[in-house]
Amino acid sequence: MALVAGVDTSTQSCKVLIVDADSGEVVRQGAASHPDGTEVSPQHWWTAFEEAVAQAGGLDDVEALSVGGQQHGMVALDADGEVIRDALLWNDTRSAGAAADLREEFDDWAGAVGHLPLASFTQTKLRWLADNEPENAEKVAAVALPHDWLTWQIRGAKSLDDLVTDRSDASGTGYFDSVANEYRRDLLSLALRRDASDVVLPRVLRPDEGVEGPGFIVGPGAGDNAGAALGLGLAPGQTSLSIGTSGVVAAVSATPTADRTGMVNGFADCTGAWLPLTATINAARILDAARKVLGIDFDELARLALAAEPGAGGLTLVPWFEGERTPNLPDASASMVGMTLANFTPGNVARAAVEGLLGLLGTGVDAVRALGVEVERITLIGGGAKSEAVRKIAPQVLGVAVDVPPPAEYVALGAARQAAWVLTGELPQWELAGSETYEAEPTPEVMERYRAEADRIVQSHGW
């Protein structure tokens, strides 16, 4: 029995799965936390990896390993391979102004790299660095992503030329063309405000290409959303909806997409296809906010929501509590509209929270469909999928059947599947047993009212 390891170095923690390469069975596992914050010393990722590996019983019997990780972010390295400053993570929004500047300075981002600059992406963080810490920007000899840096450390590599990555994560930097599979040095130079022709960027490995590690093969790794798609076994025509700290709609597509409105990000997946994706800042915390204001737990929130009628008696929650990325409204705030003395009840508030969450994510589904990508059914994952109300109301609001697989660490599982691919030369077909399917009569009026209220709020505030 060959064993492989899948690593998920996420925003919150590091998870390590040791997996049977033939069956996909998780043999053992470990996890360790990352510190809070939107800028973090990468050394914390290495410490957490070591702790998680120890919990998982070590890597002595592992033959291949791959790392999935939080996308975007910025790990800036000097000529000696030292981290210049704490890494800026995807959820650090200080580069929102830089993103707006870059959109003005180049007029075909979507055509060049599949998406427009946003505060989450690496190129906007590099521009922020150039504008706010020019002495650090001048030191930049290499730029890596979180999973690139951790892979480099695991391999024990010392040279910047040993940095490697995969096309899924590279496609989220803002300076990688996933159709031509090449970096756009001109766009990197634009971001850094200097000639970046000598800046080292991680070599992009083929999906099944491995490199030497300390006693095992190391795979190219993946961005977290592409890793989850691989762990779920999604193929072109299938879509995942992840409800966690952020909300992500990711549809596997056999052809690339370019959305010049900026709603959909045309990322690559980690098999050779593409992963048109929308991501929201607000997601599972919408439910948490609702249960706190009602003074109840998540189970009671679900019970109240399911007992209320579709449409919540006319209440609509537009849940931009922390601003929003999809649509791109960093300064927005949440609104509950349609309140009357008759409909302002705990049950309708609970229902409006669930429908508002699904309405927000449904906006992403609409945007993906508008690019010609088929969304025939949805696979629902993440912490929010634990809510019975979310599972049962989702097919009503989204209008398609919803599959809910058993809870699992799908990013780490996808990384392990990639490691098995690198080890054997064939992508294994692991059975995903235990999924539940939810179907219901669609209630299109709920989504229609959400769209109308969201549009009205944007117009009234001038956002």
N, C-alpha and C positions, 0 to 999 in steps of 0.2 A: 504494500500500500504506500504509494508516494504521497507525501504531505507537502502542501504549499501554504504560504502565509499571505493573508490579505490585511492591509493596514488602512485605517481611516483616520487621518490626522485632520479632524474637523475644527470648527471654531471653538467648541466647548471641551473637546477631549480627544484622546487617542485610543482607538480600539484596535485590537489585534486578534484575528481569527486564524487558527490552525485548522486546515481543511483537507479532507481526503480528495485528492485530485481527480479520482475517478467518479465518485458519487456526489461530491459537493457537501458531504456531511461535515458539520463543524465538530471537530474532535475536542478542542479546548479553546479557551479565549481569555483575554485580559483587557483591562481598561484603566486609564488614568486621566485625571482632569487637566485641562489647560486653564490658565488664569483668565479672569474676566478682562474686558477692555477691547478697544478697537486698534490698539497698537501694542505689540507683544515682542519680547525678545525671543527669537527663534530657539534659543537654548532651552526654553521651556518645552518646546515640541520634542526635542531630543530626550530630555529628562522623562517626559510622559511616555515616550516610546519605550524607553528602557524599563520603566515601571510596568507598562502593559505587557511587554515581552516576558518579564519575570513572572507576572501573574499567569501568563499563558503557558508557562513551563519551558520557556526558552525556544531557541531556533536550531538546536543541534541536529534535529532530525528533519529539518525543512530543506527541500530541494529547490524551491523558487519562492520569490516574494515580490509583491507589487504594492505600491502605495497610492491610495486614493486620497484626495485632500480638498480642503476648502479652496474654492476658485479665486482667481484674481489676486488681490493683495500685492505687496511689493517687498521683496527681500533684496536690498541693495548691498553688493559686496565690493570691497576694495581689491586692489591688485594682489593682496596676500590672501584673499579669500575670507577676510574678516567682515562681519556684518557691520555696516557703517552706522546704522541707527536702527531702533526697534522697527520691526516690520509693520507696515500699515495694512490692516486687514480689509477684506471686502466691505465690511459694514462701517468703515470709517468714512464719513461723508465730508470731511474738510476739503476734499478736492472737487466739490460740486462746481465752484467757480471756474476751476481749471478745465472741467469738462465742457462748460459752456464756451470758454475761450477756444478750445480745440475744435468744437463744432463749427465755430465761425472761421477758423483758419484753414480748414480743409473741407471741401464740399461733397466728397463722395466716400465717407467712411463706410457706409453700408455696402457699397459696391466693392470697396477695397478689402474690408475685413469682416463684413457680415453684420455689423451693428454700429450704432452711434456711441460716442464717448459718454460714459456715465461715471459718477463718483466711485462706483465699485471697482472700475477697471484699472489695470496696472498703468496704462499710459497716462491717465489723469493724475495718478499719485506721483508719477515721475515729473509731470509738469508742476505739481504742487511743490515737490522737492526743489526743482530748479528755481522756482519763484520765491520760496520761503527759506530754504536752506541751501543757498548756492554753493557754499563751501563743501557741503556733503555731496551735492550733485556732481561737482567736479571730481570727486573721488570715485565715482561709480565706474567700476571696471567690468562688472557683470550684474545682470538682473535675473533673479530666479523667482519662482512661485513657491508657496509653502511646500507642496509635494515634491518639487524639484530639489529644494534644499534638504529636506529630510531624506530623500533617496540618496543624495550625494553623501550625507553623513553616514547613512547605513552602509554604504559601499566603502567607507573609509577613504574616500577620494580626497586628494589634496589640490590637484590642479583645477583651475576654473574650466579648462577644456573637457573635464570629465563630467560636467553638468549635463544631465539628460532630462527629457520631458516627453510628453505625448501630445498629439495634435488636439485632443479635447481641451486640455488645460491651456495650451499655447493659444488656442482660438479665443480665449477670454482676456488676452492681454491688451488687445487693441492695436497690435502691430504684427499680427500673423495672418496670412492669407491661407485659409484652410482649403481652398479650391486648388491653388497652385502648390500648397504645402511648403510655403516659404515665408520667412520673415520679411516685413517691410521696413527696411532700415531707414528709409526716408521718414516714415511715420514715427519711428523711435527717436530719430534726431529732432523731429518737430516737438515731441514731448519733452525731451531733455534740453531743448534750446541750444544744442551744440551738435557737432558732427559725432555721431554714435557708431561710425563704421567699425571702430575697434572695440566696442563694448561686447563682451562675451554673452551670448544667449545660449540657453541649453539646447543641445542637439536633439532634434525631434526624431524619436525612434519610430519604426514601423509598429503597427498594433501588436504584432507577434514577436517583436525583436527584443532580445534580452542582452544584458551586459553583465560583466563579472561582478560578483559580490563576495563577501567574506564566507566562502563555503557553500554558497548557493547562487543561483541565477537571479538577477533582479530585472523585473519587467519595466516597461515605460511608465506605468502608473496611469492616473486619470484624474480629471476634475471630478468633484464629488457627484455632480448630477449625471455625468457620463458613466461614472462607476456604478451608481445606483441603477441606471438603465441596463448595464451589463449584468448586474446582480439579479435583476428581475427577469432577464432574458428577453427584453423588449426588442422587437424587430420593426422595420419600417411599417408605418400605419398604426403603431401602438403609441399610447401617450401615458405618461405618469403624471400624477399630481401629488406633490409632497407638501404636507402641512406641518412645518416645524417652526423654528425661529423665523424663517422666511417661508414664503409660499412659492413653489416652483411648478410651472407647467412645462414639461419637456416632451416633445414629440419626435420620435425617431423618423428621419426622412432619408430616402435614397438619393435625394437631390438637394443641393444647397439652396438657402433662402437668403434674401436681402431685403430687409424692411426699412425703408427710408423714413418712416414715421418714428422709428426708435422704439416701438412697442415690443417687437420681437428681436431677440438677439440670435443671430445665425451662427451658433457655435457648431463645432464638430463633435462627433461622438468618438468612442475609442475603438471602433471596429473598421472605420473607413467610410462610414456614412456621416450624416449630420444630425444635429440636435437643436432645431429651432426651439427657443426657450424664452419664457417670460418669468421674471422673478419679482415678488413683492416684498417689501420690508415688513409689512403687517401680515400676520398669519395666526398661529396658534394662540398668541397673546391676546387676540381679539376675544377668544372664548374665556381666557383667564380674566380679562378686564370685566367681562359681563358677569361672571360668577362672583367676582369680588364685590361689585356694586350691588348685586342681589343678595350677598351674604350667604351663598350656598356652595356646595361642591360641584365637581364636574358631572357627576352622575345625576344630580338633581337638575342641573342646567339642561342636560339632555332630555330628562323626563318632561320638564316644563316645555321645552321647545317642540317636542313631538306631540304634546297634548294640544298645542296651539294650532290654529288653522294656517295653511299655506298663505303667505302674504302678511302674516303677523298683524292682521286687522288694519293694514294700511301703514304700519311702521316700517321705515326703511333706514337701515344703518349703513352709512358710507364710511368704512372703518379706517380712515387714513390717520390713525392715532399718532404715528411717528413720522409724518410726512409719507411720501410714497415714491417708489421707483417705477412701478408700472400701474398707472401712468406716471410719467416723470414729474412729480410734484413734491420736491423736497421740503417746501415750506407749508404744505397743506396740513389740515387738522381734520379730525373726525366730525361727523354730523349725524344726528338722528332726526329724521324729518317725518311729518305726517302724524304727530302726536295729538291725541284728543283725550279728554277725560275718560272716554269709553274704552279706548284701545290701549291706554298706557298701563298695562298690567305686567306682572312678572313673567307670565307665560309668553306674551307678545314680545317683551324685551329679549327674552331668551331666544325665541324664534328669529327675531330680527338680527341678533348677533350671529347665529348660524347662517342665515340667508345672506347677511352682509359679507361674511367671510367667503362664502361660495360665490356671491356676486362679484367680489373683487377678483377671485381666481378665475371665474367665468369670463371676465374681461380678457384675461390672457388666452383662454381657449378660443374666444372669438377672434383674437388677433392672429393666432396661429392658423386658424381655418381660413382667414382672409388671404393668406399667402398660398392657398391651394393645398395645404397639408391636411390629409384626412384625419379626423378624430372620430373613430367609430365607437370606441369604448375607452374608459379611463381606468388606470390602476392607481389606487389611492394608498399612499404610504405616509409615514411620519407620525409624530405624536398626536396630531389632530385627528388621525384616522381611528384612534381609540374611542372617540365619541360616537355613541350609537346614533345620536341625532345627525352628526355629519354624514355618517355612512348611509342613513336612510333618506336624508333630505337631498344629498348630492345628486342622485339621478333625477330628482324632480327639477332642481334648479339648472343643472347642466344639460339635461335632456338626453343623456345617453346612459347605458348600463355602466355600473361601477364595480370593479373587481377589487377586493381588499385581501391581499396576501397576508399570511401570518406575520406577526412582528419579527423583524430580523435586522441585523446590521447590513443593509443592502449595499452600501458603499464599500465596506470591507469585504463583503461577499463577492462583489464585482471585481475588486482588486485581486482576490484569491482566484477567481475564474480566469482572469487575465494571466496570473502567474502560472496556472495550469496550462494555458494556451502556449505560453512561452516555453514551458518545460517540455511539452509533448509535441508541439507543432500543430495541434488541432484544438479548436475552440470547443471545450466540453459542453454537452447538452445536459445540464443538471436539472432534475425534476423539481419544480416548485409546487409542493403539495400543500393542501389545506386552505386554498383561497376561497373566499366567499363572494358571491355575486349579488349585487343589489340592483333591483330594477323597480321603477315606479312610473306612474303616469306623469309626464312632464307638466310643469306649471310655467310656461314661457312668460306669463305676465309678471312673475317675480323678477326675472332677469331684465325684462323690458323696463320695469319701474326703476330697478337699480341703475340701469344705464341712463335713464332720463334724469334721475335725481343727481347722479354723479356729474353729468354734463351741466346741469343747472347750477350746481355748487361751484364748479370751475369757472363758469361764466360770471356768476355773481361776485366772486372774489377776485376775478381778474388773474387767476393763477395760470 
